Amino acid sequence: MSDQEIAEKMVEIVDEFQRQTGMPDEVADNVVRHCFRKMELIDAPAEYILLLLPDELKNACFRSWINKRTMELVKKKEAVANVQLV
């Protein structure tokens, strides 16, 4: 598979994922850079990005949700602690 074909498939993967999830361009760009770093570390062939990218996009969504949920729980815990002090 040529580099051009890989790039086109990557764009399709990211576009579809963003359409489904609303992931911002900046986050998607960071995920793509993260994938390239991972591939560089393991000396993976260029085609590997097509397997890695969808998983890393999903992982980024999960991390974002977990971080959001954690912040909500921390705020709730702080609010309860503040009420008990009064």
N, CA, C and O atoms as CSV, one atom per row, in Angstrom:
chain,resi,resn,atom,element,x,y,z
A,1,MET,N,N,0.857,-1.171,0.000
A,1,MET,CA,C,0.000,0.000,0.000
A,1,MET,C,C,0.906,1.238,0.000
A,1,MET,O,O,1.871,1.312,0.760
A,2,SER,N,N,0.588,2.184,-0.842
A,2,SER,CA,C,1.416,3.390,-0.956
A,2,SER,C,C,1.156,4.334,0.219
A,2,SER,O,O,0.137,4.237,0.902
A,3,ASP,N,N,2.096,5.244,0.433
A,3,ASP,CA,C,1.929,6.244,1.490
A,3,ASP,C,C,0.676,7.083,1.259
A,3,ASP,O,O,-0.022,7.445,2.205
A,4,GLN,N,N,0.401,7.386,-0.002
A,4,GLN,CA,C,-0.790,8.177,-0.337
A,4,GLN,C,C,-2.068,7.423,0.045
A,4,GLN,O,O,-3.000,8.011,0.594
A,5,GLU,N,N,-2.104,6.138,-0.244
A,5,GLU,CA,C,-3.280,5.325,0.103
A,5,GLU,C,C,-3.456,5.240,1.621
A,5,GLU,O,O,-4.572,5.316,2.135
A,6,ILE,N,N,-2.342,5.082,2.322
A,6,ILE,CA,C,-2.395,5.028,3.786
A,6,ILE,C,C,-2.929,6.350,4.334
A,6,ILE,O,O,-3.787,6.361,5.216
A,7,ALA,N,N,-2.419,7.456,3.810
A,7,ALA,CA,C,-2.858,8.782,4.261
A,7,ALA,C,C,-4.352,8.974,4.009
A,7,ALA,O,O,-5.064,9.504,4.862
A,8,GLU,N,N,-4.826,8.545,2.847
A,8,GLU,CA,C,-6.251,8.675,2.528
A,8,GLU,C,C,-7.112,7.846,3.482
A,8,GLU,O,O,-8.162,8.303,3.935
A,9,LYS,N,N,-6.663,6.628,3.782
A,9,LYS,CA,C,-7.397,5.767,4.720
A,9,LYS,C,C,-7.407,6.377,6.121
A,9,LYS,O,O,-8.410,6.308,6.831
A,10,MET,N,N,-6.274,6.977,6.510
A,10,MET,CA,C,-6.204,7.633,7.819
A,10,MET,C,C,-7.224,8.758,7.914
A,10,MET,O,O,-7.914,8.900,8.924
A,11,VAL,N,N,-7.313,9.553,6.859
A,11,VAL,CA,C,-8.278,10.657,6.834
A,11,VAL,C,C,-9.696,10.101,6.952
A,11,VAL,O,O,-10.522,10.655,7.678
A,12,GLU,N,N,-9.977,9.018,6.247
A,12,GLU,CA,C,-11.302,8.395,6.329
A,12,GLU,C,C,-11.606,7.926,7.749
A,12,GLU,O,O,-12.706,8.139,8.260
A,13,ILE,N,N,-10.621,7.284,8.383
A,13,ILE,CA,C,-10.802,6.767,9.744
A,13,ILE,C,C,-11.092,7.913,10.707
A,13,ILE,O,O,-12.037,7.853,11.494
A,14,VAL,N,N,-10.271,8.955,10.637
A,14,VAL,CA,C,-10.432,10.093,11.551
A,14,VAL,C,C,-11.746,10.819,11.285
A,14,VAL,O,O,-12.473,11.152,12.221
A,15,ASP,N,N,-12.053,11.063,10.021
A,15,ASP,CA,C,-13.297,11.766,9.681
A,15,ASP,C,C,-14.524,11.009,10.184
A,15,ASP,O,O,-15.437,11.609,10.752
A,16,GLU,N,N,-14.544,9.705,9.978
A,16,GLU,CA,C,-15.675,8.892,10.418
A,16,GLU,C,C,-15.784,8.908,11.944
A,16,GLU,O,O,-16.878,9.031,12.494
A,17,PHE,N,N,-14.653,8.786,12.612
A,17,PHE,CA,C,-14.670,8.793,14.072
A,17,PHE,C,C,-15.148,10.142,14.603
A,17,PHE,O,O,-15.938,10.198,15.546
A,18,GLN,N,N,-14.674,11.212,14.004
A,18,GLN,CA,C,-15.107,12.546,14.427
A,18,GLN,C,C,-16.597,12.751,14.158
A,18,GLN,O,O,-17.294,13.385,14.951
A,19,ARG,N,N,-17.071,12.224,13.062
A,19,ARG,CA,C,-18.498,12.339,12.745
A,19,ARG,C,C,-19.329,11.621,13.806
A,19,ARG,O,O,-20.377,12.117,14.222
A,20,GLN,N,N,-18.861,10.460,14.239
A,20,GLN,CA,C,-19.603,9.668,15.217
A,20,GLN,C,C,-19.519,10.228,16.635
A,20,GLN,O,O,-20.469,10.111,17.409
A,21,THR,N,N,-18.384,10.835,16.975
A,21,THR,CA,C,-18.148,11.217,18.373
A,21,THR,C,C,-18.085,12.717,18.623
A,21,THR,O,O,-18.252,13.160,19.759
A,22,GLY,N,N,-17.847,13.499,17.585
A,22,GLY,CA,C,-17.673,14.932,17.789
A,22,GLY,C,C,-16.298,15.303,18.314
A,22,GLY,O,O,-16.103,16.407,18.821
A,23,MET,N,N,-15.345,14.393,18.196
A,23,MET,CA,C,-13.987,14.664,18.676
A,23,MET,C,C,-13.415,15.874,17.941
A,23,MET,O,O,-13.464,15.925,16.713
A,24,PRO,N,N,-12.870,16.855,18.678
A,24,PRO,CA,C,-12.288,18.039,18.034
A,24,PRO,C,C,-11.041,17.693,17.212
A,24,PRO,O,O,-10.349,16.714,17.491
A,25,ASP,N,N,-10.773,18.511,16.205
A,25,ASP,CA,C,-9.603,18.300,15.347
A,25,ASP,C,C,-8.313,18.244,16.151
A,25,ASP,O,O,-7.448,17.409,15.887
A,26,GLU,N,N,-8.182,19.126,17.127
A,26,GLU,CA,C,-6.949,19.185,17.920
A,26,GLU,C,C,-6.685,17.863,18.643
A,26,GLU,O,O,-5.547,17.398,18.697
A,27,VAL,N,N,-7.724,17.271,19.190
A,27,VAL,CA,C,-7.581,15.994,19.891
A,27,VAL,C,C,-7.226,14.895,18.897
A,27,VAL,O,O,-6.339,14.083,19.158
A,28,ALA,N,N,-7.909,14.868,17.769
A,28,ALA,CA,C,-7.621,13.863,16.744
A,28,ALA,C,C,-6.183,14.003,16.245
A,28,ALA,O,O,-5.499,13.000,16.042
A,29,ASP,N,N,-5.724,15.228,16.048
A,29,ASP,CA,C,-4.340,15.451,15.616
A,29,ASP,C,C,-3.354,14.930,16.650
A,29,ASP,O,O,-2.335,14.338,16.296
A,30,ASN,N,N,-3.654,15.149,17.931
A,30,ASN,CA,C,-2.781,14.638,18.990
A,30,ASN,C,C,-2.744,13.115,18.990
A,30,ASN,O,O,-1.694,12.516,19.223
A,31,VAL,N,N,-3.876,12.495,18.732
A,31,VAL,CA,C,-3.935,11.032,18.673
A,31,VAL,C,C,-3.088,10.520,17.510
A,31,VAL,O,O,-2.355,9.543,17.658
A,32,VAL,N,N,-3.185,11.168,16.369
A,32,VAL,CA,C,-2.387,10.756,15.204
A,32,VAL,C,C,-0.898,10.875,15.529
A,32,VAL,O,O,-0.122,9.970,15.223
A,33,ARG,N,N,-0.497,11.987,16.148
A,33,ARG,CA,C,0.918,12.148,16.527
A,33,ARG,C,C,1.343,11.070,17.518
A,33,ARG,O,O,2.450,10.538,17.430
A,34,HIS,N,N,0.464,10.753,18.454
A,34,HIS,CA,C,0.737,9.704,19.438
A,34,HIS,C,C,0.950,8.355,18.736
A,34,HIS,O,O,1.847,7.594,19.097
A,35,CYS,N,N,0.126,8.075,17.744
A,35,CYS,CA,C,0.266,6.830,16.974
A,35,CYS,C,C,1.617,6.766,16.273
A,35,CYS,O,O,2.290,5.736,16.291
A,36,PHE,N,N,2.004,7.873,15.659
A,36,PHE,CA,C,3.294,7.888,14.971
A,36,PHE,C,C,4.444,7.671,15.947
A,36,PHE,O,O,5.411,6.983,15.620
A,37,ARG,N,N,4.348,8.253,17.143
A,37,ARG,CA,C,5.398,8.048,18.151
A,37,ARG,C,C,5.464,6.584,18.561
A,37,ARG,O,O,6.551,6.015,18.671
A,38,LYS,N,N,4.307,5.974,18.787
A,38,LYS,CA,C,4.271,4.563,19.159
A,38,LYS,C,C,4.889,3.696,18.063
A,38,LYS,O,O,5.666,2.782,18.339
A,39,MET,N,N,4.531,3.996,16.827
A,39,MET,CA,C,5.046,3.214,15.703
A,39,MET,C,C,6.555,3.365,15.578
A,39,MET,O,O,7.265,2.406,15.276
A,40,GLU,N,N,7.032,4.572,15.811
A,40,GLU,CA,C,8.469,4.823,15.733
A,40,GLU,C,C,9.213,4.011,16.792
A,40,GLU,O,O,10.282,3.465,16.520
A,41,LEU,N,N,8.656,3.932,17.984
A,41,LEU,CA,C,9.304,3.204,19.074
A,41,LEU,C,C,9.432,1.717,18.785
A,41,LEU,O,O,10.423,1.092,19.163
A,42,ILE,N,N,8.445,1.152,18.124
A,42,ILE,CA,C,8.492,-0.288,17.841
A,42,ILE,C,C,8.932,-0.593,16.415
A,42,ILE,O,O,8.953,-1.749,15.993
A,43,ASP,N,N,9.281,0.456,15.682
A,43,ASP,CA,C,9.734,0.310,14.295
A,43,ASP,C,C,8.699,-0.449,13.449
A,43,ASP,O,O,9.034,-1.370,12.703
A,44,ALA,N,N,7.446,-0.036,13.587
A,44,ALA,CA,C,6.339,-0.685,12.879
A,44,ALA,C,C,6.274,-0.212,11.431
A,44,ALA,O,O,6.669,0.914,11.127
A,45,PRO,N,N,5.779,-1.059,10.543
A,45,PRO,CA,C,5.596,-0.636,9.150
A,45,PRO,C,C,4.484,0.410,9.048
A,45,PRO,O,O,3.628,0.505,9.927
A,46,ALA,N,N,4.506,1.175,7.989
A,46,ALA,CA,C,3.552,2.276,7.806
A,46,ALA,C,C,2.099,1.799,7.857
A,46,ALA,O,O,1.233,2.512,8.363
A,47,GLU,N,N,1.829,0.613,7.344
A,47,GLU,CA,C,0.457,0.097,7.306
A,47,GLU,C,C,-0.124,-0.126,8.697
A,47,GLU,O,O,-1.343,-0.160,8.866
A,48,TYR,N,N,0.737,-0.276,9.684
A,48,TYR,CA,C,0.280,-0.533,11.056
A,48,TYR,C,C,-0.601,0.601,11.583
A,48,TYR,O,O,-1.453,0.378,12.442
A,49,ILE,N,N,-0.399,1.797,11.076
A,49,ILE,CA,C,-1.202,2.948,11.517
A,49,ILE,C,C,-2.691,2.692,11.304
A,49,ILE,O,O,-3.521,3.184,12.068
A,50,LEU,N,N,-3.031,1.928,10.275
A,50,LEU,CA,C,-4.441,1.664,9.975
A,50,LEU,C,C,-5.089,0.752,11.018
A,50,LEU,O,O,-6.309,0.764,11.179
A,51,LEU,N,N,-4.286,-0.031,11.721
A,51,LEU,CA,C,-4.792,-0.850,12.824
A,51,LEU,C,C,-4.751,-0.089,14.145
A,51,LEU,O,O,-5.659,-0.197,14.969
A,52,LEU,N,N,-3.693,0.674,14.328
A,52,LEU,CA,C,-3.477,1.382,15.584
A,52,LEU,C,C,-4.407,2.583,15.761
A,52,LEU,O,O,-4.929,2.810,16.853
A,53,LEU,N,N,-4.611,3.337,14.709
A,53,LEU,CA,C,-5.355,4.593,14.796
A,53,LEU,C,C,-6.780,4.435,15.343
A,53,LEU,O,O,-7.156,5.179,16.249
A,54,PRO,N,N,-7.581,3.505,14.835
A,54,PRO,CA,C,-8.943,3.383,15.390
A,54,PRO,C,C,-8.944,3.072,16.888
A,54,PRO,O,O,-9.757,3.611,17.639
A,55,ASP,N,N,-8.033,2.203,17.314
A,55,ASP,CA,C,-7.960,1.862,18.735
A,55,ASP,C,C,-7.543,3.054,19.579
A,55,ASP,O,O,-8.097,3.278,20.656
A,56,GLU,N,N,-6.580,3.814,19.105
A,56,GLU,CA,C,-6.111,4.973,19.869
A,56,GLU,C,C,-7.163,6.080,19.910
A,56,GLU,O,O,-7.260,6.800,20.903
A,57,LEU,N,N,-7.941,6.221,18.857
A,57,LEU,CA,C,-9.044,7.191,18.878
A,57,LEU,C,C,-10.071,6.792,19.943
A,57,LEU,O,O,-10.548,7.637,20.700
A,58,LYS,N,N,-10.406,5.496,19.993
A,58,LYS,CA,C,-11.336,5.009,21.013
A,58,LYS,C,C,-10.757,5.217,22.409
A,58,LYS,O,O,-11.457,5.662,23.319
A,59,ASN,N,N,-9.478,4.895,22.570
A,59,ASN,CA,C,-8.835,5.069,23.875
A,59,ASN,C,C,-8.878,6.526,24.324
A,59,ASN,O,O,-9.101,6.811,25.500
A,60,ALA,N,N,-8.664,7.438,23.393
A,60,ALA,CA,C,-8.709,8.868,23.727
A,60,ALA,C,C,-10.102,9.258,24.210
A,60,ALA,O,O,-10.237,10.047,25.145
A,61,CYS,N,N,-11.129,8.716,23.582
A,61,CYS,CA,C,-12.509,8.994,24.019
A,61,CYS,C,C,-12.748,8.445,25.421
A,61,CYS,O,O,-13.325,9.123,26.271
A,62,PHE,N,N,-12.303,7.220,25.655
A,62,PHE,CA,C,-12.480,6.628,26.977
A,62,PHE,C,C,-11.745,7.436,28.042
A,62,PHE,O,O,-12.294,7.694,29.113
A,63,ARG,N,N,-10.505,7.836,27.754
A,63,ARG,CA,C,-9.734,8.636,28.711
A,63,ARG,C,C,-10.442,9.953,29.002
A,63,ARG,O,O,-10.505,10.394,30.150
A,64,SER,N,N,-10.966,10.569,27.968
A,64,SER,CA,C,-11.676,11.832,28.141
A,64,SER,C,C,-12.904,11.648,29.029
A,64,SER,O,O,-13.149,12.456,29.924
A,65,TRP,N,N,-13.668,10.600,28.787
A,65,TRP,CA,C,-14.855,10.341,29.595
A,65,TRP,C,C,-14.467,10.056,31.045
A,65,TRP,O,O,-15.098,10.566,31.972
A,66,ILE,N,N,-13.429,9.240,31.240
A,66,ILE,CA,C,-12.977,8.910,32.596
A,66,ILE,C,C,-12.514,10.170,33.324
A,66,ILE,O,O,-12.844,10.368,34.493
A,67,ASN,N,N,-11.756,11.015,32.643
A,67,ASN,CA,C,-11.297,12.266,33.259
A,67,ASN,C,C,-12.474,13.162,33.629
A,67,ASN,O,O,-12.498,13.753,34.709
A,68,LYS,N,N,-13.443,13.257,32.732
A,68,LYS,CA,C,-14.636,14.077,33.002
A,68,LYS,C,C,-15.396,13.528,34.203
A,68,LYS,O,O,-15.789,14.279,35.096
A,69,ARG,N,N,-15.595,12.246,34.218
A,69,ARG,CA,C,-16.338,11.608,35.315
A,69,ARG,C,C,-15.594,11.768,36.640
A,69,ARG,O,O,-16.211,12.026,37.673
A,70,THR,N,N,-14.292,11.617,36.612
A,70,THR,CA,C,-13.490,11.796,37.821
A,70,THR,C,C,-13.632,13.212,38.357
A,70,THR,O,O,-13.789,13.409,39.562
A,71,MET,N,N,-13.577,14.196,37.469
A,71,MET,CA,C,-13.728,15.590,37.898
A,71,MET,C,C,-15.114,15.829,38.501
A,71,MET,O,O,-15.245,16.550,39.490
A,72,GLU,N,N,-16.131,15.234,37.917
A,72,GLU,CA,C,-17.484,15.376,38.462
A,72,GLU,C,C,-17.565,14.795,39.871
A,72,GLU,O,O,-18.161,15.394,40.766
A,73,LEU,N,N,-16.957,13.620,40.057
A,73,LEU,CA,C,-16.994,12.978,41.369
A,73,LEU,C,C,-16.192,13.763,42.404
A,73,LEU,O,O,-16.604,13.865,43.559
A,74,VAL,N,N,-15.058,14.313,41.999
A,74,VAL,CA,C,-14.245,15.127,42.909
A,74,VAL,C,C,-15.028,16.362,43.333
A,74,VAL,O,O,-15.055,16.709,44.514
A,75,LYS,N,N,-15.666,17.027,42.369
A,75,LYS,CA,C,-16.465,18.218,42.697
A,75,LYS,C,C,-17.618,17.868,43.637
A,75,LYS,O,O,-17.913,18.612,44.573
A,76,LYS,N,N,-18.262,16.737,43.383
A,76,LYS,CA,C,-19.370,16.307,44.237
A,76,LYS,C,C,-18.864,16.035,45.656
A,76,LYS,O,O,-19.496,16.429,46.636
A,77,LYS,N,N,-17.730,15.363,45.754
A,77,LYS,CA,C,-17.150,15.048,47.061
A,77,LYS,C,C,-16.778,16.335,47.805
A,77,LYS,O,O,-17.010,16.451,49.008
A,78,GLU,N,N,-16.202,17.297,47.083
A,78,GLU,CA,C,-15.844,18.577,47.698
A,78,GLU,C,C,-17.092,19.327,48.156
A,78,GLU,O,O,-17.087,19.945,49.221
A,79,ALA,N,N,-18.148,19.276,47.366
A,79,ALA,CA,C,-19.395,19.951,47.734
A,79,ALA,C,C,-19.981,19.334,48.998
A,79,ALA,O,O,-20.456,20.053,49.877
A,80,VAL,N,N,-19.951,18.021,49.092
A,80,VAL,CA,C,-20.465,17.334,50.284
A,80,VAL,C,C,-19.621,17.706,51.492
A,80,VAL,O,O,-20.160,17.960,52.569
A,81,ALA,N,N,-18.309,17.742,51.326
A,81,ALA,CA,C,-17.414,18.106,52.429
A,81,ALA,C,C,-17.676,19.536,52.885
A,81,ALA,O,O,-17.648,19.814,54.083
A,82,ASN,N,N,-17.926,20.435,51.959
A,82,ASN,CA,C,-18.206,21.832,52.304
A,82,ASN,C,C,-19.530,21.974,53.041
A,82,ASN,O,O,-19.642,22.783,53.962
A,83,VAL,N,N,-20.521,21.207,52.651
A,83,VAL,CA,C,-21.828,21.259,53.311
A,83,VAL,C,C,-21.704,20.735,54.739
A,83,VAL,O,O,-22.316,21.287,55.654
A,84,GLN,N,N,-20.927,19.689,54.938
A,84,GLN,CA,C,-20.765,19.104,56.265
A,84,GLN,C,C,-20.025,20.042,57.211
A,84,GLN,O,O,-20.219,19.979,58.425
A,85,LEU,N,N,-19.182,20.909,56.667
A,85,LEU,CA,C,-18.432,21.847,57.494
A,85,LEU,C,C,-19.304,22.973,58.020
A,85,LEU,O,O,-18.997,23.571,59.052
A,86,VAL,N,N,-20.381,23.263,57.322
A,86,VAL,CA,C,-21.240,24.396,57.691
A,86,VAL,C,C,-22.130,24.076,58.828
A,86,VAL,O,O,-22.913,24.924,59.257
